[in-house]
Amino acid sequence: MIKHNMVDLVSQYSKIKGEIDNAIMNVIAEASFINGPAVKTFQKSFEEYLNVKHVIPCANGTDALQVALMALDLKPDDEIITTSFTFIATVEVIGLLKLTPVLVDVHPDTFNIDPEAVERAITAKTKAIIPVHLFGQSADIHAIIKIAQKHNLYIIEDTAQAIGADFTCPETGKTKKIGTFGHIGCTSFFPSKNLGAFGDGGAIFTNNDDLAEKMKMIVNHGMTVRYYHDEIGVNSRLDSIQAAILDIKLEYLDDYTKARQEAAAYYNNAFADHPKITTPVTGASTTHVFHQYTLVLNDVDREGLMQHLADKGIASAIYYPVPLHLQKAYLDPRYKEGDFPITERLSKSVISLPIHTELTPEIQKEITDAVLEFVDK
């Protein structure tokens, strides 16, 4: 039986149970379950937190990406550049809209999309870049913005794993929340996220008034006035109960981030300078909110380590065991095994340990002792 899971949502909930339960009961008492006051309240709170003009709540993070692409009036076969080392949703929406995903490799230290690889991949058909801020830190968004401006491309930031992280522009020194640099930012409120609902949820954000109005229509069947449909849309709404929960948890997000950073520091110290373990590297201009704590193993039996941990009641996970360019649903004659060596090496060597807001030094000692016991044998 696993006693130390990747996340501990039960303990997190227990600390704010009164606030959460009261927020849920208020929604039930109002019976405003769809687009009720709680949704508008959370929308405003999230706009203030991100310091962005427009937040458009939606049903999940995948929908957020899809709606963002739909708002750009792209045509079939237009190319969207993104990374091969990410969750499938990033490329899934590109395929669903009959656009063409163009995959590139990642930086070996941060695991984030490589700006130089992005620039090499641009063609006359390229219309947008989707940088994924992986595992909790920003991609080099400054470099990506320069590339996008040079080639007149859209940027859609996928912040599903890094909400709350900051990026400081190396030229101006100005710090902003990631997701607010590109034309559109997207996030997920899946329960295990740093800001997680008690079910599915997502949001889109932008400082562009025209894009905001269009995305507001798209998430609501393409209409502004009921029964008058100006765009082809979808049905993608954040329900009021989830919004009420998220509005409470948003107040604690910075505290949650601090707890994750402290847990990561404990792990870093425990594994420091170990020849068989590479700890996470934080980029020069970004903070890291540690949605995942991911190690790179060097000459270690990864499956054996995972079984060893499981035998001791400790969860572990692999994000991601198969790169997107080698997934059956996305096999493409443009790509073959060996094309993205860093991505492929990471897929074979990374392992993620439990990291969440409720970790204690005692729990982490159990985890690190178990890892070192196996790696050092």
C-alpha positions as CSV (number, residue, x, y, z in Angstrom):
1,M,0.0,0.0,0.0
2,I,1.3,3.4,-1.0
3,K,1.4,5.7,2.1
4,H,3.3,8.6,0.5
5,N,1.5,9.6,-2.7
6,M,2.6,12.1,-5.4
7,V,0.1,14.6,-4.0
8,D,-1.9,14.8,-0.7
9,L,-5.1,16.6,-1.4
10,V,-6.9,15.1,1.6
11,S,-4.5,16.8,4.1
12,Q,-4.5,20.0,2.0
13,Y,-8.3,20.1,2.1
14,S,-8.5,19.4,5.9
15,K,-6.6,22.6,6.6
16,I,-9.2,24.8,4.8
17,K,-12.2,22.6,5.1
18,G,-14.4,25.2,6.8
19,E,-13.8,27.8,4.1
20,I,-14.2,25.3,1.2
21,D,-17.4,23.7,2.6
22,N,-18.9,27.1,3.2
23,A,-18.1,28.2,-0.3
24,I,-19.7,25.1,-1.8
25,M,-22.8,25.4,0.3
26,N,-23.2,29.1,-0.7
27,V,-23.3,28.0,-4.4
28,I,-25.8,25.3,-3.6
29,A,-28.0,27.7,-1.7
30,E,-27.9,30.2,-4.6
31,A,-28.5,27.3,-7.1
32,S,-26.4,29.3,-9.6
33,F,-24.4,26.3,-10.8
34,I,-23.4,27.6,-14.3
35,N,-21.8,31.1,-14.8
36,G,-23.0,32.1,-11.4
37,P,-21.6,34.8,-9.1
38,A,-18.8,32.5,-7.9
39,V,-17.4,32.3,-11.5
40,K,-17.3,36.0,-11.9
41,T,-15.7,36.5,-8.4
42,F,-13.0,34.0,-9.2
43,Q,-12.4,35.4,-12.6
44,K,-11.8,38.9,-11.1
45,S,-9.6,37.4,-8.4
46,F,-7.5,35.5,-10.9
47,E,-7.2,38.6,-13.1
48,E,-5.8,40.5,-10.1
49,Y,-3.4,37.7,-9.2
50,L,-2.0,37.5,-12.7
51,N,-2.2,41.2,-13.3
52,V,-3.9,40.5,-16.7
53,K,-6.9,42.3,-18.3
54,H,-9.0,39.3,-19.2
55,V,-9.5,35.8,-17.7
56,I,-11.9,33.5,-19.5
57,P,-12.7,30.5,-17.3
58,C,-13.4,27.2,-19.1
59,A,-14.0,23.5,-18.5
60,N,-10.4,22.2,-18.5
61,G,-6.9,22.9,-19.6
62,T,-7.2,21.1,-22.9
63,D,-10.2,23.2,-23.8
64,A,-8.2,26.3,-22.9
65,L,-5.6,25.4,-25.5
66,Q,-8.2,24.5,-28.1
67,V,-10.1,27.7,-27.7
68,A,-6.9,29.8,-27.8
69,L,-6.1,28.2,-31.2
70,M,-9.6,28.6,-32.4
71,A,-9.5,32.4,-31.7
72,L,-6.6,32.9,-34.0
73,D,-8.5,32.1,-37.3
74,L,-5.9,29.5,-38.4
75,K,-6.3,27.5,-41.5
76,P,-5.9,23.7,-41.9
77,D,-2.2,22.7,-42.3
78,D,-1.0,25.9,-40.6
79,E,2.0,24.9,-38.5
80,I,2.2,25.2,-34.7
81,I,5.6,24.7,-33.1
82,T,5.8,23.0,-29.7
83,T,7.8,20.5,-27.7
84,S,7.9,16.8,-28.0
85,F,8.5,16.5,-24.2
86,T,5.1,17.3,-22.7
87,F,1.7,15.9,-22.0
88,I,-0.4,14.9,-25.0
89,A,-3.0,17.7,-24.6
90,T,-0.6,20.3,-26.0
91,V,-0.4,18.6,-29.4
92,E,-3.8,16.9,-29.2
93,V,-5.7,20.1,-29.8
94,I,-3.5,21.0,-32.8
95,G,-4.5,17.7,-34.4
96,L,-8.2,18.1,-33.5
97,L,-8.2,21.4,-35.4
98,K,-6.5,19.9,-38.5
99,L,-3.4,22.1,-37.9
100,T,0.1,20.7,-38.2
101,P,2.2,20.1,-35.1
102,V,5.9,20.9,-35.5
103,L,7.9,19.3,-32.7
104,V,11.2,20.4,-31.4
105,D,13.7,19.3,-28.8
106,V,14.2,20.7,-25.3
107,H,17.0,22.2,-23.2
108,P,18.9,19.5,-21.3
109,D,18.9,21.4,-18.0
110,T,15.4,22.9,-17.7
111,F,13.6,20.4,-19.9
112,N,11.8,23.3,-21.5
113,I,11.5,24.1,-25.2
114,D,14.7,25.1,-26.9
115,P,14.4,28.6,-28.5
116,E,17.2,27.8,-31.0
117,A,15.3,24.7,-32.1
118,V,12.1,26.7,-32.4
119,E,13.8,29.2,-34.8
120,R,15.2,26.4,-37.0
121,A,11.8,24.8,-37.3
122,I,10.0,28.0,-38.6
123,T,8.7,27.8,-42.2
124,A,6.3,29.9,-44.3
125,K,3.5,27.9,-42.8
126,T,4.3,28.6,-39.2
127,K,1.7,30.6,-37.4
128,A,2.2,30.1,-33.7
129,I,4.5,28.8,-30.9
130,I,3.2,27.0,-27.9
131,P,5.9,27.0,-25.2
132,V,5.1,24.6,-22.4
133,H,6.3,25.9,-19.0
134,L,7.2,22.4,-17.8
135,F,7.3,21.0,-14.3
136,G,6.9,24.4,-12.7
137,Q,9.2,26.9,-14.3
138,S,9.1,29.2,-17.3
139,A,10.6,28.4,-20.6
140,D,12.9,31.1,-22.0
141,I,10.0,33.3,-22.9
142,H,12.1,36.3,-23.6
143,A,14.0,34.5,-26.4
144,I,10.7,33.1,-27.7
145,I,9.1,36.5,-27.8
146,K,12.0,37.8,-29.9
147,I,11.6,34.9,-32.3
148,A,7.9,35.4,-32.6
149,Q,8.2,39.1,-33.2
150,K,10.8,38.5,-35.9
151,H,8.6,36.1,-37.7
152,N,5.2,37.6,-36.9
153,L,4.0,34.6,-34.9
154,Y,1.4,34.1,-32.2
155,I,2.5,32.8,-28.7
156,I,0.2,30.6,-26.7
157,E,1.7,29.9,-23.3
158,D,0.8,26.5,-21.7
159,T,1.1,27.2,-18.0
160,A,-0.8,24.1,-16.8
161,Q,2.2,23.0,-14.7
162,A,3.6,26.4,-13.7
163,I,0.8,28.7,-12.6
164,G,2.2,31.3,-10.1
165,A,5.8,31.2,-11.5
166,D,7.5,34.5,-12.3
167,F,9.8,35.5,-15.2
168,T,12.0,38.5,-15.1
169,C,13.0,40.0,-18.4
170,P,16.8,40.1,-18.5
171,E,16.7,43.4,-20.5
172,T,14.2,45.5,-18.6
173,G,14.3,43.8,-15.2
174,K,10.5,43.7,-15.2
175,T,8.9,40.7,-13.5
176,K,5.5,39.2,-14.6
177,K,3.6,36.1,-14.0
178,I,4.1,33.5,-16.8
179,G,1.2,33.1,-19.0
180,T,0.9,36.9,-19.4
181,F,3.8,37.4,-21.8
182,G,2.4,35.8,-25.0
183,H,-0.8,36.7,-26.9
184,I,-2.7,34.1,-24.9
185,G,-2.0,32.1,-21.7
186,C,-3.7,28.8,-20.8
187,T,-3.9,26.8,-17.6
188,S,-5.5,23.7,-16.0
189,F,-7.2,23.4,-12.7
190,F,-7.0,19.6,-12.6
191,P,-7.1,18.6,-8.9
192,S,-3.4,17.7,-8.7
193,K,-2.2,21.1,-10.2
194,N,-0.7,23.7,-7.9
195,L,-4.0,25.5,-8.1
196,G,-6.4,22.6,-8.3
197,A,-10.1,22.3,-8.3
198,F,-12.2,19.4,-7.0
199,G,-12.8,18.3,-10.5
200,D,-12.0,19.6,-14.0
201,G,-11.4,23.2,-14.8
202,G,-9.3,25.6,-16.8
203,A,-8.8,29.2,-17.8
204,I,-7.5,31.3,-20.7
205,F,-6.0,34.8,-20.2
206,T,-5.0,37.7,-22.4
207,N,-4.4,41.4,-22.5
208,N,-5.8,41.6,-26.0
209,D,-9.4,42.9,-25.9
210,D,-10.3,41.5,-29.3
211,L,-9.0,38.0,-28.6
212,A,-10.7,38.1,-25.2
213,E,-14.1,38.9,-26.7
214,K,-13.7,36.2,-29.3
215,M,-12.7,33.5,-26.7
216,K,-15.6,34.5,-24.4
217,M,-17.9,33.8,-27.4
218,I,-16.2,30.5,-28.3
219,V,-16.4,29.0,-24.9
220,N,-20.2,29.7,-24.9
221,H,-21.3,28.1,-28.2
222,G,-20.0,31.1,-30.2
223,M,-22.6,33.5,-28.8
224,T,-22.7,36.8,-26.9
225,V,-26.5,37.3,-27.1
226,R,-28.4,34.1,-26.3
227,Y,-29.4,32.1,-29.4
228,Y,-27.4,34.4,-31.7
229,H,-24.2,32.6,-32.7
230,D,-21.4,34.7,-34.3
231,E,-18.6,32.2,-34.1
232,I,-18.3,28.4,-34.3
233,G,-17.9,27.6,-30.6
234,V,-17.8,24.9,-28.0
235,N,-19.5,24.3,-24.7
236,S,-16.7,24.9,-22.2
237,R,-17.6,26.5,-18.9
238,L,-16.1,26.4,-15.4
239,D,-19.0,25.5,-13.1
240,S,-19.7,27.7,-10.1
241,I,-18.8,25.1,-7.4
242,Q,-15.3,24.7,-8.9
243,A,-14.9,28.5,-9.2
244,A,-15.9,28.9,-5.5
245,I,-13.3,26.3,-4.5
246,L,-10.6,27.9,-6.7
247,D,-11.3,31.4,-5.3
248,I,-10.5,30.1,-1.8
249,K,-7.4,28.1,-2.8
250,L,-6.1,31.1,-4.9
251,E,-5.6,32.9,-1.5
252,Y,-3.2,30.2,-0.5
253,L,-1.4,29.7,-3.8
254,D,1.7,31.6,-2.8
255,D,1.9,29.7,0.5
256,Y,1.5,26.5,-1.5
257,T,4.3,27.6,-3.8
258,K,6.6,28.3,-0.8
259,A,5.9,24.8,0.7
260,R,6.8,23.2,-2.6
261,Q,10.0,25.2,-2.9
262,E,11.0,24.2,0.6
263,A,10.3,20.6,-0.2
264,A,12.4,20.9,-3.4
265,A,15.3,22.4,-1.4
266,Y,15.2,19.5,1.0
267,Y,15.5,17.0,-1.9
268,N,18.2,19.1,-3.6
269,N,20.3,19.0,-0.4
270,A,19.8,15.3,0.1
271,F,20.9,14.4,-3.4
272,A,23.5,17.1,-3.8
273,D,26.5,16.2,-6.0
274,H,25.4,12.5,-6.2
275,P,27.1,11.1,-9.3
276,K,24.0,9.1,-10.3
277,I,21.4,11.7,-9.6
278,T,20.9,15.1,-11.4
279,T,18.6,17.4,-9.5
280,P,16.3,20.0,-11.2
281,V,18.0,23.1,-12.6
282,T,16.1,26.4,-12.4
283,G,16.5,28.8,-15.3
284,A,18.3,32.1,-14.8
285,S,15.3,34.4,-15.1
286,T,12.5,32.3,-13.7
287,T,11.2,31.1,-10.4
288,H,10.2,27.4,-10.0
289,V,6.9,26.4,-8.4
290,F,7.7,22.7,-8.6
291,H,4.6,21.1,-9.9
292,Q,6.8,18.1,-10.3
293,Y,10.2,17.3,-8.7
294,T,12.0,15.5,-11.4
295,L,15.4,13.8,-11.2
296,V,17.5,12.6,-14.1
297,L,19.0,9.2,-13.2
298,N,22.5,8.3,-14.5
299,D,23.2,4.6,-14.8
300,V,20.4,3.6,-12.5
301,D,17.7,0.9,-13.0
302,R,14.7,3.2,-13.1
303,E,12.1,0.5,-13.0
304,G,13.9,-1.2,-10.2
305,L,14.0,2.0,-8.2
306,M,10.3,2.6,-8.7
307,Q,9.5,-0.9,-7.5
308,H,11.9,-0.5,-4.5
309,L,10.0,2.7,-3.6
310,A,6.6,1.1,-4.1
311,D,7.7,-1.7,-1.8
312,K,8.3,0.9,0.9
313,G,5.0,2.6,0.3
314,I,6.4,5.5,-1.7
315,A,4.9,6.7,-5.0
316,S,6.9,7.8,-8.0
317,A,6.1,8.6,-11.6
318,I,7.6,9.1,-15.0
319,Y,6.7,12.3,-16.9
320,Y,6.9,11.3,-19.8
321,P,7.9,7.8,-20.8
322,V,7.1,8.2,-24.5
323,P,7.9,11.4,-26.4
324,L,5.1,12.8,-28.5
325,H,6.9,12.1,-31.8
326,L,7.0,8.4,-30.9
327,Q,3.3,8.2,-29.8
328,K,1.3,5.8,-32.0
329,A,-1.4,8.4,-32.6
330,Y,1.1,11.0,-33.7
331,L,3.6,9.0,-35.8
332,D,4.7,11.2,-38.7
333,P,7.1,10.5,-41.5
334,R,8.8,13.8,-40.7
335,Y,10.1,12.4,-37.5
336,K,11.9,9.2,-36.4
337,E,13.6,7.9,-33.3
338,G,16.8,9.8,-32.8
339,D,15.6,13.1,-34.1
340,F,15.2,14.6,-30.6
341,P,18.0,13.1,-28.6
342,I,17.6,15.2,-25.5
343,T,13.8,14.5,-25.3
344,E,14.4,10.8,-25.9
345,R,17.2,10.6,-23.3
346,L,15.0,12.3,-20.7
347,S,12.1,10.0,-21.4
348,K,14.3,7.1,-20.6
349,S,16.0,8.6,-17.5
350,V,13.6,10.9,-15.6
351,I,11.7,10.0,-12.4
352,S,9.5,12.3,-10.3
353,L,9.2,12.0,-6.5
354,P,6.2,13.1,-4.4
355,I,6.0,16.9,-4.0
356,H,3.1,18.7,-2.5
357,T,2.1,21.2,0.1
358,E,1.8,18.7,2.9
359,L,5.3,17.1,2.8
360,T,7.2,17.2,6.1
361,P,11.0,16.7,6.6
362,E,10.2,13.3,8.3
363,I,8.3,12.1,5.2
364,Q,11.0,13.4,2.9
365,K,13.7,11.7,4.9
366,E,11.9,8.4,4.3
367,I,11.7,9.1,0.6
368,T,15.3,10.3,0.2
369,D,16.7,7.4,2.3
370,A,14.8,4.9,0.2
371,V,16.1,6.5,-3.1
372,L,19.7,6.5,-1.9
373,E,19.5,3.0,-0.4
374,F,18.7,1.7,-3.9
375,V,21.0,4.0,-5.9
376,D,24.0,3.4,-3.7
377,K,23.7,-0.4,-3.4
